[in-house]
Amino acid sequence: MCLLLGLLLAGPAAAQPDPLPFAALPGWAEEEHAAALPAFLATCRALTARDPAVPLGGAGPLALRPADLAAACAEAATIPPEDARAFLERRFRPQAVGTGLLTGYYEPVIAGRLAPKPGFAAPLRGLPPWPADEPMPDRAAIEAGALDGLARHLAYVDPVEAFFLQIQGSGRVLLPDGGLLRLLYAGKNGHPYRAIGRVLIERGEIPREAMSMQAIRAWLAAAPADAARALLHANPSYVFFRRDDALRPDQGPPGTLGAPLTPGRSLAVDPAFIPLGVPVWIQARDPLDGAPLRRLVQAQDTGGAIRGAARGDLFWGWGDAAAARAGPMREAVEMILLLPRPEP
């Protein structure tokens, strides 16, 4: 990574006035460029549903519209896999945006029921009707019954699993008969998100260097029920869901852009700085073995905790293996956007 440190600017809206050469991207020659194309094509399909002139995000020279990617999208659908690298280098130019923080997220797969049962008492709620000019109840009030009769109960799960599913924003609920519910983000109560991991660090319960989703789960499992509930209520933000029966099991949930997320290739970004739809070259470390993580990903999603020019959240997929990588991931990252070259 150090090869690029002198080329990158860390300011919140900083960008190099001159593009980088692809040769300056460590690992670019070793990338499986063809493996990155399906996620880009998913971006292109999502862009067809958008007004070509409406901005996708970004600021100043990083701002993009769907029309800016139209030519690259048209060509991407026709190229053979062996020409993927040449296509990317012909159609895009690298633009450094800075060094920042890369975390991970995933789609939980949890057991659930359609009616409350012992061990499955927490409802996953649909979005209730609510006046736009009135504040909604916070998490503690909702779980105490403030929305009873207003918010549809889509499924019932373990309370801790419900909390983490809300943090991830989507999930898969396995039913005892083998059925599968795909639940997607439908909205939230408008209260600010507060990370309970930070609460535990401030209390001295878990050292900062040991903090992870797995460490939080272990603390909750060992704590008395009242203490565990109080910690969950320290985050007043609450997420509502909707069912989607059209998604295939091999598809990830749709991100903010509208494209199904691709494991290891979809990135949540702050659209104030990075436009949705743009390819992004990331340089970080694997959260499990520390090996270099250098790959081309797609800016396809956003998140309430994703703020800043070089702040990203990498989607790892679904299930236990994805959770094992997403949970502890908190790595320094260098981000380089691949901006479309102007048409002749």
N, C-alpha and C positions, 0 to 999 in steps of 0.2 A: 504494500500500500504506500510505503514512504516515497516511491518514485513520483507520485502525483501530489504529495502534500504541498509542494511549493507552487503548484498550478491551481490549487483550489482556494476559493474564498469562502469564509464561514459566515459572512454577514447574512441577515435574514432575507434580503432581496438581492444578494450579490450574484453576479454571473460574469464569466469571462467575456470580454468584448470580442475575442477571436476564438473560433472553435478549436478544439483539440484534434490532433490526428488520431485515427484509430490505433496506430502503432503505439500511442502513449497509454493505452488501456491495458494494464497487465492482465493476462489471461484471455484477451480477446481472440487470439489465434486458436486457443484450445477450446473455446466455447462450442457447444453443439448448436450451431445457428439454426439448423432446421427444426430442432426441438423447441425453439422459441417462437416459431412462426404460428402454430395453432392458437396461442394466446393472442398474438397480434391480429389474426384473422377474426377471433372472437370480438376484439375491440372494433374492428371494421364493421362487423355485422351490427353491433350495438350503435355505431355512429350513424347508420342508415336511418335510424328512428329519430334522429335529432335534426333540428334546424341547422343547415350547414354554416349559417352565419352567426349563431349564438356561441359566445366564448365557452371553452372547456375549462378555463382557469389559467393560472399563470399570470405573471406580471411583466410588463415591459417587453423585452425581447424574447421572453419565454412564453408569452401568451399565444394560445392556439385556438383555432376554430375547427370544426369537422371538415370544412372545405380545405384546410391546409394539409390534411392527411388523405384526401380523396384519391390523388394520383398514386400514392404509395399503396393504398388499399386495393385499387384496381389492379395494379401489377402483382401484388402479393398473391392474389388468387390464381395466378397463372404460372408462377415460377416452379421449377422442379426443386426438390430438397437440396440437391448438390449445388444449386445456385443461390442458396439462402444468404450466405455471407456476402457475396458480390452484390446482391440486391440491397442488403442493409447498408453497405458502404456507399452504394450509388445513390440511394434515396435519402440518407440521413447524414447529419453531421453531429459529432459529439460536442456537448456543451456542459462544462463543469458547473455545478451549483453549490458544492460545499461538502464539508464533513459534518456528520450528525449522528443520530441514534437510530438503530434498526431493532425493532422488536418483532414478535411473531404472533399470529393468531391462527385459529383453526375452527372447524365446525364440529362441535361436540356430538357424540353419539351416546345417548343416555336411555335408560329404561324408563317407561312411563305407563300410565293407565288412562283410560277415558273417564273413569270415575275415581273419586278419592278412596285410597286404601291405606292401611298401615304402611309407613315407609314412602308413600306417594301422596303427600298431603298438600304440596305447594302447587297451586294452579299456574299454568302459563296462560296469560290473559291476552285476549284480542284488544284492539284499540277501542276505547269507549267513546261515545259521543260526548263532546265537552265544549262549552263556549270558548271561542278563541281568545276572548279578552279576560278570562278568569284563570288564575293559577290552578294547576292540578295538585292533588295531594302528593306528599313525598312517599318514599318507599315504606317507611314505618306505618304511615296512615293507610296506604293501600293494602298492606298485609294485615292490618287490623280490621279491614272490611269497608274502607271508605268508598270503594267502587263496586261493592256487592250489588248485583242486579243490573249493572251498567256494562261491565266488561265481560264478554263471553269467555268461558274457561275452555281452552282448546285441548288441554291435557293436564295430567297431574304427575308430578315428579318429586324427587327428593329436594328439600329446600336449598341445600348447597348447590346441587346440580342446576337448579333453576337460576340461582344467582350467577353462576359462571356462564350459563347459556346466554343470559342477558348481556354479560360482558362481551361475549364473542359476537352477539348480534344475530345469530341464526343457529339452527341445530337440527339433528335427526332424533326423533323419539321412537324407540323400538317398543312395540306392543307385544303382549304375551302370545298372541295368536300369530306372530310373525309379521304383522303389519308394520308399516313405516310411515311416520308423519314427518314431512319436511316443513319446518317452521322458519319463516323469514321475518326480518325486521319490519315492523309496521309503524313505529313511532315511539316516542318517549314522553315522559311527564314534564319535561322542561326544567327539571331541577339540575343543578350542576353535578357533574360526575366527580366523585372523590374516591381515589384509589385506596382500598383498604390495606394494601401492602404498605403504603406510605404511613398509614395509621399505626401499623404494627412496628414499623421501623422507629417512628417517633416515640412509641411507648417503650422501646427497648426490648420488644418481644422476639424480634428476628433481626439479626445483623443485616445491614444493607447489602453486603457482599453475598449473603446467602439467600436473598429474597428471590422468590420465583412463585409461579402459580402452585407448584407442588408443595412449596413450603407453607403457603397460605392454607392449602387444603389440609395439611398435616396439623397445623395449629387449630383449625376449626374442628377437626375430628377429635382432638384431645381436650378441647375446652368444654366447660359446662354448657348446657344448652342455652341458658340465658346469656352467657358471655358471647357465645357464637352468634346468637341472634342480634345482640347489640352491635357487634362488629359489622355484620351485614347491613344493619340499619345506618351505620356511619356513612354509607354511600346513599344519598337521598335520590339519586337518579334511578329511574325505573323504565324498563323497555317492554313494549308490547309487540305481539307477533301476529302473523297471518299464515294460514296454510297455503301451500303450493303443491298441488297434486300432479302438476305437469312435469316437474323436474325428474330426469332419469337418475338412478342411483349413482351413475358414474359422472354426474355433473356436480360441480360445486354450486353454492348459492350465488345468485347474482349480486354483483357489487353495485356501487353507486352509479357506475357508467351504464349498467344494465346487462353487461356480459357475465356469463357464468364464470366464477373464479377458478383458475387453474392452479393446482398444487405446485408450490415452488416457483410459480411464474407470475402471480398476481400480487400487486403491491397497493396498499392503502397509503395515500399521500395527503398533504394539505394543499387543496386546489388554489389557495391564495398565492401559492408560489409555484407549484408544479401542476401543469394542466392534465386533466384526465385524458386518457387515450395515448399519451406519449410513451414510447419505449424508454426504459431507464436501465443503465448499466450500474450494478451495485457491486461494491467490493467490501466484504466484511469477513466474518469467521462463522463457521458452523457452530451452533450453540452447544453441541454435544462433544465433538472431538477437537474443536478449534482449527480444523482444516480451513484453508482459504475458501471463501464463498464468493465466487465471481461469476455472475451470470446476467443475462438480459431478461428483464421482467417488464410487466406492463402496469402502468398507473391506471387501475380500474376501480378503486374503491377509496373511501374516506373513513374517518373515525373521529370520535369525540376527543380522544387523547392525542391525535396526530396533528401536531402544530409545529410549523417551522419549515424552512426551505429545504433542509436535508433530513427531514424526519420521515421515517417509513415504517410500515407494519407489513411483514411478509406473510402471505397466506400459505400455510403448510399442508392443507388438505383436511381430512376428517378422520376421526377415530383416535385410538390410543397412540399410534406412532406419530401422528401429527401433533398431538398434545405434548408428547415428550420433547419435541423440538421447540414448539411455540412457547411453552411455559417458561423455560429459563432464558429465552433469547433476549438479550440486552447488549447489543454489540455496537461498537463504533463502526460507522459506514461512510464510504465515499460514494457520492451519487453523481452520475454523468447522464444528462438527458440526451437522447437521440432526436434532435429536432429535424423536421423535414426540410430538405434543401429546396430553395425557391425553384419554381418551374421556369424553364427558359422563356 
